[in-house]
Amino acid sequence: MSTSERSMQMRLAAHKSWAATPDRASRTAAARKASHFTRFIAKARELHPDASDEQIKAVAESLRKAHYTELALRSAQARRIKGQAAKEAKRRQQAAELAAFKAGAVA
């Protein structure tokens, strides 16, 4: 089986599996909880070893928000840089086309 066929077969199985899932949120709840809370709570306990559980949860929530805000910032910066590069490439292309047109008009 080729890589493309295997990929399509796996995608088909995933679609069928999700189609048979009545409550998507409950299916992914454990993974979401483990990935979000475990990491941020561990970091909160590291930063504040003597804090209460309630304080740890508040710090973990702040760490989570900071993490996702940082991701959003990086994404915005990457989009801006990519947009600037595209504008610069378009400007260079237009300048080259104009130069070629002027060179052809003079000749």
Buried (B, 14 or more C-beta within 10 A) or exposed (E): EEEEEEEEEEEEEEEEEEEEEEEEEEEEEEEEEEEBBEBBBEBBBEEEEEBEEEEBBBBBBEBBEEBEEEEEEEEEEEEEEEEEEEEEEEEEEEEEEEEEEEEEEEE
